[in-house]
Amino acid sequence: MTNRISHIKWKCRRGLRELDLLLREMISQHLEKFDSNQLDELEGVLKYDDQSLFDFIFKDEPLGNQSHELFILKFIKTYKKD
């Protein structure tokens, strides 16, 4: 499991600073507590390109995957400062 966690932490490093900060905060608060299903969801979310994630989080543009959108709303978008 620690290899998986390390890999996820590496994938959370993004090219857009806004995403990098949000993901860093989320993993510091939740990553070690996630169960296998939540880790699967997070890995799915991390497959999106930076612009798609940015547009969903900051512009409310849909990703086209409801479970990924709900995961982001629950665990990532909560750290966004308006």
ChimeraX commands (.cxc) that place a marker at each C-alpha (Angstrom):
marker #1 position 0.00,0.00,0.00 radius 0.5
marker #1 position 2.84,2.45,0.70 radius 0.5
marker #1 position 4.02,2.21,-2.92 radius 0.5
marker #1 position 0.51,3.08,-4.04 radius 0.5
marker #1 position 0.37,6.05,-1.65 radius 0.5
marker #1 position 3.77,7.28,-2.85 radius 0.5
marker #1 position 2.66,6.99,-6.46 radius 0.5
marker #1 position -0.55,8.93,-5.74 radius 0.5
marker #1 position 1.39,11.66,-3.93 radius 0.5
marker #1 position 3.63,12.01,-6.97 radius 0.5
marker #1 position 0.62,12.20,-9.32 radius 0.5
marker #1 position -0.87,14.99,-7.15 radius 0.5
marker #1 position 2.00,17.27,-8.17 radius 0.5
marker #1 position 0.47,19.30,-10.97 radius 0.5
marker #1 position 1.53,21.93,-13.46 radius 0.5
marker #1 position -1.07,24.44,-12.32 radius 0.5
marker #1 position -0.24,25.94,-8.95 radius 0.5
marker #1 position -3.90,26.21,-7.94 radius 0.5
marker #1 position -4.41,22.47,-8.44 radius 0.5
marker #1 position -1.12,21.63,-6.79 radius 0.5
marker #1 position -2.13,23.55,-3.65 radius 0.5
marker #1 position -5.62,22.03,-3.50 radius 0.5
marker #1 position -4.34,18.49,-3.99 radius 0.5
marker #1 position -1.52,18.97,-1.49 radius 0.5
marker #1 position -4.01,20.10,1.16 radius 0.5
marker #1 position -6.38,17.23,0.36 radius 0.5
marker #1 position -3.71,14.55,0.61 radius 0.5
marker #1 position -2.37,15.97,3.86 radius 0.5
marker #1 position -5.86,15.73,5.37 radius 0.5
marker #1 position -7.28,12.55,3.82 radius 0.5
marker #1 position -4.90,10.32,1.86 radius 0.5
marker #1 position -3.76,8.09,4.72 radius 0.5
marker #1 position -7.42,7.54,5.76 radius 0.5
marker #1 position -8.75,6.61,2.32 radius 0.5
marker #1 position -9.93,3.07,1.77 radius 0.5
marker #1 position -9.15,1.15,-1.41 radius 0.5
marker #1 position -12.28,2.40,-3.23 radius 0.5
marker #1 position -11.48,6.03,-2.43 radius 0.5
marker #1 position -7.91,5.52,-3.64 radius 0.5
marker #1 position -9.31,4.08,-6.87 radius 0.5
marker #1 position -11.51,7.18,-7.28 radius 0.5
marker #1 position -8.60,9.50,-6.60 radius 0.5
marker #1 position -6.44,7.69,-9.16 radius 0.5
marker #1 position -9.26,8.11,-11.67 radius 0.5
marker #1 position -9.49,11.83,-10.92 radius 0.5
marker #1 position -5.73,12.24,-11.29 radius 0.5
marker #1 position -5.90,10.90,-14.86 radius 0.5
marker #1 position -7.61,14.10,-16.01 radius 0.5
marker #1 position -5.45,16.79,-17.53 radius 0.5
marker #1 position -4.87,19.93,-15.47 radius 0.5
marker #1 position -7.13,22.13,-17.57 radius 0.5
marker #1 position -10.13,19.79,-17.22 radius 0.5
marker #1 position -9.70,19.63,-13.45 radius 0.5
marker #1 position -9.21,23.39,-13.23 radius 0.5
marker #1 position -12.34,24.03,-15.32 radius 0.5
marker #1 position -14.43,21.73,-13.13 radius 0.5
marker #1 position -13.18,23.13,-9.82 radius 0.5
marker #1 position -13.03,26.81,-10.71 radius 0.5
marker #1 position -15.54,27.20,-13.56 radius 0.5
marker #1 position -18.05,24.43,-12.74 radius 0.5
marker #1 position -17.64,22.80,-16.14 radius 0.5
marker #1 position -18.60,19.11,-16.00 radius 0.5
marker #1 position -16.04,16.34,-16.34 radius 0.5
marker #1 position -18.60,13.88,-17.67 radius 0.5
marker #1 position -18.08,11.38,-14.85 radius 0.5
marker #1 position -20.42,11.84,-11.92 radius 0.5
marker #1 position -18.48,9.72,-9.43 radius 0.5
marker #1 position -15.29,11.70,-10.12 radius 0.5
marker #1 position -17.18,14.97,-9.83 radius 0.5
marker #1 position -18.67,13.92,-6.48 radius 0.5
marker #1 position -15.25,12.85,-5.21 radius 0.5
marker #1 position -13.78,16.24,-6.15 radius 0.5
marker #1 position -16.67,18.09,-4.53 radius 0.5
marker #1 position -16.31,16.09,-1.32 radius 0.5
marker #1 position -12.54,15.95,-0.93 radius 0.5
marker #1 position -10.86,18.56,-3.12 radius 0.5
marker #1 position -13.10,21.51,-3.89 radius 0.5
marker #1 position -13.72,22.04,-0.17 radius 0.5
marker #1 position -10.25,23.64,0.05 radius 0.5
marker #1 position -10.90,26.15,-2.74 radius 0.5
marker #1 position -10.88,29.75,-1.53 radius 0.5
marker #1 position -13.52,31.87,-3.27 radius 0.5
marker link #1:1,2 radius 0.2
marker link #1:2,3 radius 0.2
marker link #1:3,4 radius 0.2
marker link #1:4,5 radius 0.2
marker link #1:5,6 radius 0.2
marker link #1:6,7 radius 0.2
marker link #1:7,8 radius 0.2
marker link #1:8,9 radius 0.2
marker link #1:9,10 radius 0.2
marker link #1:10,11 radius 0.2
marker link #1:11,12 radius 0.2
marker link #1:12,13 radius 0.2
marker link #1:13,14 radius 0.2
marker link #1:14,15 radius 0.2
marker link #1:15,16 radius 0.2
marker link #1:16,17 radius 0.2
marker link #1:17,18 radius 0.2
marker link #1:18,19 radius 0.2
marker link #1:19,20 radius 0.2
marker link #1:20,21 radius 0.2
marker link #1:21,22 radius 0.2
marker link #1:22,23 radius 0.2
marker link #1:23,24 radius 0.2
marker link #1:24,25 radius 0.2
marker link #1:25,26 radius 0.2
marker link #1:26,27 radius 0.2
marker link #1:27,28 radius 0.2
marker link #1:28,29 radius 0.2
marker link #1:29,30 radius 0.2
marker link #1:30,31 radius 0.2
marker link #1:31,32 radius 0.2
marker link #1:32,33 radius 0.2
marker link #1:33,34 radius 0.2
marker link #1:34,35 radius 0.2
marker link #1:35,36 radius 0.2
marker link #1:36,37 radius 0.2
marker link #1:37,38 radius 0.2
marker link #1:38,39 radius 0.2
marker link #1:39,40 radius 0.2
marker link #1:40,41 radius 0.2
marker link #1:41,42 radius 0.2
marker link #1:42,43 radius 0.2
marker link #1:43,44 radius 0.2
marker link #1:44,45 radius 0.2
marker link #1:45,46 radius 0.2
marker link #1:46,47 radius 0.2
marker link #1:47,48 radius 0.2
marker link #1:48,49 radius 0.2
marker link #1:49,50 radius 0.2
marker link #1:50,51 radius 0.2
marker link #1:51,52 radius 0.2
marker link #1:52,53 radius 0.2
marker link #1:53,54 radius 0.2
marker link #1:54,55 radius 0.2
marker link #1:55,56 radius 0.2
marker link #1:56,57 radius 0.2
marker link #1:57,58 radius 0.2
marker link #1:58,59 radius 0.2
marker link #1:59,60 radius 0.2
marker link #1:60,61 radius 0.2
marker link #1:61,62 radius 0.2
marker link #1:62,63 radius 0.2
marker link #1:63,64 radius 0.2
marker link #1:64,65 radius 0.2
marker link #1:65,66 radius 0.2
marker link #1:66,67 radius 0.2
marker link #1:67,68 radius 0.2
marker link #1:68,69 radius 0.2
marker link #1:69,70 radius 0.2
marker link #1:70,71 radius 0.2
marker link #1:71,72 radius 0.2
marker link #1:72,73 radius 0.2
marker link #1:73,74 radius 0.2
marker link #1:74,75 radius 0.2
marker link #1:75,76 radius 0.2
marker link #1:76,77 radius 0.2
marker link #1:77,78 radius 0.2
marker link #1:78,79 radius 0.2
marker link #1:79,80 radius 0.2
marker link #1:80,81 radius 0.2
marker link #1:81,82 radius 0.2
view
